[in-house]
Amino acid sequence: MKNKKVLPFAIGFVVIAIVLMVVGKKAGWFGTDYSISVATSVVESKTITELITANGKIQPETEVKISPDVSGEIIELYVEEGDEVVIGDPLCIIKPDMYISAVNRAEAALNSSKARLAQAEAQQIERELAFNRTKQLYELEAIPISEFESVQANYKVAQSEVRAAEFSIKSAEASVSEAKEQLTKTKIFAPISGTISALNVEKGERVVGTNMYAGTEMMVVADLEKMEVQVEVNENDIVKVAKFDTALIEVDAYLNRKFKGVVTEIANSANITGSATDQVTNFDVKVF
């Protein structure tokens, strides 16, 4: 009878204990589960890429700044900014009047030198004949030696005058060539095919040649078909850059687009900016 009364209490105690164990485990009464999930992957070779970020500008790969070789007034201007030109196209003409005059003066000096040569040659022939006659007389002892030596000296002077006239002609010919070359430089032609990306002069404006000075930068012709990116890379990163490395180019005008490029040139000398205590050293890198 006594065992029958204890049995219900025992069963109830076991049920309560089981419930408490379940609740306690969920509540962390019996410690925390420290199991860690681990990601696995198949072993394979992969390339590790180190990225370097640098800012720069897009510019034409080929760009020619045009300055005149001669000074003067622009009397003809055939192009405007944005025009397309082909190599050899006329761009402008500088007033040629003074250079035409220089050619005329040089040609006149050349003609004068030729006339002096003709005169010197005629005098040489005359003195040569006199020398030959005097020599025969001297050999016959018909004249004194002093007279022979005087005629001989005159003949040598005539020969020297001919040589001097010949040198004078060569100098005059060089002056004519130089004057004509200066005259041809009054007409300026496109050195490359491309676009007039900048025009800094107008018709009627005077320009300075580059013979002795920096000269006037009249215009810029650029080949816009081939562009490159020039960026500045910090000295700490430049050792990680090599020629023919690939690059991704982002342009503000194309927010959601990236362009592929290749490193084509790395500067050997650095650009140093800032004060002596706070210098920044960068190297120019070109990407095509």
KEGURO-463390 format. One record per residue: x negated, y negated, z of N, C-alpha, C in turn; residue in three letters. Coordinates in steps of 0.05 Angstrom, whole numbers, plus 5000, padded with zeros to 4 digits. Last residue first. Example, Ala and Ser with C-alpha at 12.3 -4.5 7.8 and 13.67 -1.06 7.14 Angstrom:
<kefis>
474350455142472750215143474249995157SER473651145156475450905156473650665156ALA
</kefis>
This chain:
<kefis>
403039353576404339333549406639523547PHE400338963626401939203620403339163594VAL394538723658396438703635397738973629LYS392738403717393138663704395238623682VAL388338023755390338023733390338303720ASP387738063825386638133799388838133779PHE386837633883388437803865386937853839ASN386037423947384637523924386337713908THR386736873988388237103976386837173950VAL384236604049384036654020385636894012GLN383736264096386136414089386236464059ASP379235974101380036154124382336324117THR379035684055376735854061377436054083ALA385635704025383435574038381235784045SER387935943960388135893989385635773999GLY385436453914387036213921387136183951THR381936753863381936693892383436433896ILE382137273819383237003823383436953853ASN376237643798378637603814379537313813ALA374138013740373837803760376437743773SER376238413708373838473724373338263746ASN383038613698380938403699378638493716ALA385239113657384839043685382538843686ILE389939323608387639163615387639093645GLU394339653603392439633581389839483588THR398940083631396839893638394739893615VAL405240123600402640253605400640033611VAL412440183614410040053604407540213611GLY419440183609417040323614414640183601LYS424339803644422839853619420239993626PHE430939843671428039853675426639933649LYS436839503689435239643668432339623675ARG440239163716440639453719439039623699ASN438638643701438638733729438739033732LEU435438303661436638563658436638703685TYR433237833679435437813659436838083654ALA429138003711431437883724433837873704ASP426338643698426638363690429238253701VAL421539123714424239013720424238723713GLU418039663691418239373690421139293695ILE413640153712416440093708416839793711LEU407940463683409140263699412040233692ALA402140903681404840823673406040623692THR395240763665397340843684400040753674ASP391540573631393340763620395240883641PHE386840423682387740383654389340623645LYS389240423749387340503729388640453701ALA389740243817390740203790388540283770VAL387540253866389440463860390540453832LYS384739793871383140043869384940283862VAL388539413881387439423854385839683850ILE390339353932391739543915390439593888ASP387238973955387539223970388839443952ASN387638533921385138673922385338943937GLU394038533887392338473909389838643910ASN395338343821395238563840393238493862VAL399538003779397237963798397438183819GLU401138133710401738133739399238093754VAL403838053648401438003664402137963693GLN406438443597406938333624404238293638VAL407738293528406338433549407038293576GLU410638403462410438263488408938423508MET411338313397409738473416409338313441LYS414337933371415038213366413638403386GLU412437433376414437523396415337803392LEU406737143369408037383357409837493378ASP406436433366406336683382407836903367ALA403135823362404436033346404136293362VAL403735173385402935443392404535633375VAL400834523371402934713371401834993380MET396634153384399034073369401334263372MET392433923428393934183424396534113410GLU387033553408389833543414391133813408THR380433633438382333633416385233633425GLY375833623467377533853470379633863448ALA370733373420372433363444374133613446TYR368133433373366533333396368233343422MET371733703340368833693334367133623358ASN377133733344375633883364372633883358THR380833103336379633353328377933483349GLY386932833358383932833361382933103353VAL392232483323391132713338388132693338VAL397832063321394932093317393932323335ARG404232143289402532143313399632183306GLU407032223244406131953249404331933274GLY411132743270410032603246409432313252LYS409032983335411032893315409632763291GLU407333533379406733283363409033223345VAL408134023402407433803420406933543405ASN411734593404410934383385410534123401LEU411735293414411435023426410534833404ALA412635723382413735733409413435463424SER413835893322412835653334414035633362ILE412336583312414336373318412936133330THR408536913261409936913286411936683288GLY402237063234405137073230406437073257SER396736603242398036873246400936843238ILE395236093228393136293230394236583233PRO398235653182398735843204396636063205ALA394035073167395735303160396135493183PHE392934403153392934613173394934823166ILE388733963121391134133117390934363136LYS384033763135386333593140388933733134THR380134113120381234153147383433953153LYS378333933071380134153071381534193099THR374833533090377233453075379233683075LEU370733833111372333663129374933573116GLN368834053063369934223084371734063104GLU366933593038369233743026370533923047LYS362633473073364833283069367333413057ALA359433933065360533863092362933673089GLU358133883011359534113021360934063048SER355333393013357733412997359433653006VAL351033533045352833323054355433333039SER348533903011349533993037351633793048ALA346933562970348833772965350133882990GLU343233252998345633122988347733332981ALA339233633007340533503030343233383021SER337833752954338933962971340433842995LYS335833252939338233362925339433582942ILE331333212971333433012974336033112961SER328133612949329233642976331533452982PHE327133352899328533612900329733662928GLU324232912916326832872903328433122903ALA319733162935321333012954324132962942ALA317633372887318533552909320333412929ARG316532882861318433072850319433262871VAL312632672895315232532891317332712879GLU308433022887309733012913312432872911SER307132902833308033172840309533172867GLN305332382841307732422824308832702829ALA300732472871302932322883305532372867VAL297632732833298532882856300832742870LYS296732302797298232542788299232702812TYR293731962828296431872819298032112810ASN289132272834290732212857293532122849ALA287232262780287932512793289732472817GLN286031722775288131842758289132102770VAL281831702812284131522815286531642799SER278032052792279332112817281831942822GLU276531782745277832042743279332112769PHE274131332766276531302749278031562747GLU269831562792271831412808274331382792SER266531782753268131962770270331812785ILE266831402690265731472716267631652733PRO267131702625268231522645266931602672ILE264532072594265131822581266231612601ALA263232592603261632392617262032112604GLU266532972586264632872566262832652577LEU269533012631267833242625265833162603GLU272332532627270432562649268532802644TYR275432622583273432412582271332452604LEU278633032605277033082581274732882579GLN281132752646279432982653277633042630LYS284232382619281932292636280032512642THR287932722596286132562579283632472595ARG290432942642289033112623287132962605ASN292532472666290432632680288932812661PHE296232322629294032142635291732292648ALA299732752633298332692607295932522612LEU301332672686300032922678298432882652GLU304032202683301432202698299932462692ARG308532362653306732142644304032152657GLU310632752687309732822659307832612649ILE311932432731310032652734308932732707GLN315832102711313331982719311132192722GLN319832482702318732332679316032212686ALA320732642755319732842736318532692711GLU322732172777320232282787319032482767ALA327532122748325431912745322732022755GLN330132582765329532552736327332342732ALA330532452820329032692811328232662781LEU333832022818331131982828329332222820ARG338532272800337232072783334332022792ALA339532602844338932722818337632522799LYS340732212881338432382885337632522859SER345432002860343031832862340531992866SER348732442865348132352838345632162839ASN348932452921347832682906347032592878LEU351531982932348832022942347432252928ALA356432102910354831882899351931902907ALA358132512943357632572915356032352902GLU358732212991356732432989356132512961ALA362831862976360131762984358031972982ARG366932232967366032062945363231952951ASN367632443018366832622996365632452973VAL369331993045366832123053365832303031ALA374231903020372031703017369331823024SER376932343040376432323011374232123006ILE377032193093375432433086374932453056TYR380431763093377631723102375831963094MET385232023075383931803060381031773067ASP388532423095385932503085384232273074PRO392432533152391832333131388932373122LYS394033213159392832983171391932793149ILE399633623153397433493139396633243155ILE402034273176402033983175399633883159CYS402834813158404034713183404234413183LEU403535293106402635023115404234923139PRO402035983118404035773113403035503122ASP398336353135397736203110399835993104GLY402936813162400136733160399636593133ILE409436513168407736743159404836633156VAL414036323219412036263199410536513192VAL420236083244418536313238416636243216GLU421435563292421235653265419435903263ASP421035373344422835593339422735703311GLY420034703327419834913348421935123343GLU418634623257419934543282419634763302GLU414134413204415434613221416834473245VAL411234043174413034223160414634403178TYR409333403171409733613191411933793181LEU404732923147406733123140406833333163GLU401232593173403032473152405132673143ILE398132463231399732673218401632533198ILE391832143230394732113233396132343218GLU385832423261387332253243390332263249GLY380332883263382032693275383532533254SER379533593254378933323247381033133260VAL381334073272378434043272377733753266ASP387134103316385834033291382734023294PRO389534693348388534423351387034353325SER394035163370392935043346392134753352ILE393735773402394135483406392635343384LYS396836383394394736213384395435913388VAL397937013420398836733421396436553413GLU399937663430398337493413399537213412THR403637833468400937953467399037783451GLU407437343503406737483478403937603480PRO409637533571408437343552407737493526GLN412537533634412437653608411437453588ILE409137543698410737413677410437563651LYS409637833764408137703742410037573722GLY408438233822410038043807408337913785ASN408238913842406838663837408738493820ALA407539513879409339303869407839043865THR405840173870404839913876406739703864ILE406540853891407640623877406340363888LEU404141483879403841253896404641003881GLU406842123874406441873860406241643881THR405142783870405742573889404942303876ILE408043333838406243093835407142883855THR408144023859409443763854407343543853LYS408844723857407144493853408744243846SER412645083908412045013880410244763879GLU416645493948413945373945413445333915VAL423345323961421545503948418845353944VAL425445124028425145083999423145273988SER429744974083427645134070427645074040THR431044644143431444654114429144804102ALA433744854205431344814189432044844159VAL436744644265437144734237434744674221SER435544874330434844674309435344794282ILE438344964395437845074369437444854348SER439544864449437344724436436644834408TYR445044774486444144944464442044784448ASP444344654556444844554528443644744508THR447744894617445444834600446244764571GLY452745004639450745214641448345164622PHE456044574629455344634657453144834659TRP457844394579454944384585454244434613GLY462944464565462344214578459344194585ALA462844984544463444764526462644494538LYS461845254592459845264570460245034550LYS466445144622463845044631461745044609GLY470445414594470545114596467845004604VAL468545944602468945834575468845524575VAL468445984658465946024643466245904614MET473845904671471845704681469245734665LEU476046364649476846094639474845894647VAL473646754681473146744651473846474640ILE475746624731472846614726472146594696ALA481246734723480346454729477346424724ILE480947284715481947114693481046824698VAL479047454765477447504741478347324718VAL483247304798480647184802478947214777PHE487447634780487647344778484947204780GLY485548134796485948074767486047774763ILE485548064851483048114836483248054807ALA491048014862489147794868486547824853PHE493048514847493848264832491948034837PRO490148854885489748874856490748624841LEU491948804938489448684930489148664900VAL496749094941496848804945494248674936LYS495049614932496949504913497149204916LYS492049714977490749684951492549564930ASN496049775016494249555018492849504991LYS498350245000500050005000498349755000MET
</kefis>
